[in-house]
Amino acid sequence: MNSIVIIEDHPVMRKGLAAWFAGTGRWQVLGIAADLTEARDLFSELAALPDILLLDIQLGAHDSVTCNEDAMGLDLIPWLRERFGKTPPIVVYTQFDDYAHANAALGFGVRGYVCKYRSEEELETSLQAVLQGEVSMDKAVEPKLKNAAETQTLLTRREAEILKHVRDGQSNKRIAAALGISPRTVENLLSRIYYKTGIASRADLQKI
């Protein structure tokens, strides 16, 4: 029997998932939490890390540490590494099936990504794959990750330079000064990058 912790802000889904997993007889639910504060408290009380962590990517409940009404569940991961020196295998269970959220999750070391419109059985299949050492990405996001990676190879050298500076959090004015071009040229190049990658916002570009 594998052990699991569930971090999910929606009370009905949180309790429903816990009941479903416990009811299979294949899982031991070590605990559930609604937000980052509850999650930290829960892990602080556990005698050992679970075999796997099921994590919602966006936690709408107010978090007293981050003071953010839309805290990212992914923020729990660096806390776990700092406290325990490692994390359990992590599967994200989320409403988001876009490139930016999936890529951000991979960047945090998440091993599985499942959209909430999948069934409990499909979710369990992904969890079992991750427990066996595989990376399990939802079939809705797999092609988006692949297409974005391929699209980046189409960027020109100058566009790639612009993208690097955007990832570093630099403004258009700073990028222009660093590259010796005008801010208007930076804007034009950014427009081309948005078009080629299919990404609509600067914040999402920073996650690539």
Buried (B, 14 or more C-beta within 10 A) or exposed (E): EEBBBBBBBBEEBBEEBBEBBEEEEEBEBBBBBBBBBBBBEBBEEEEEBBBBBBBBBBBEBBBEEBEBEEBBBBBBBEBBEEEEEEBBBBBBBBEBBBBBBBBBBBEBEBBBBBBBEBEEEBBBBBBBBBBEEEEBBBEBBEEBBEEBEEBBEEBEEBBEBBBEBBEEEBEBEBBBEBBEBEBEBBEEBBEBBBEBBEBEEEEBBBBB
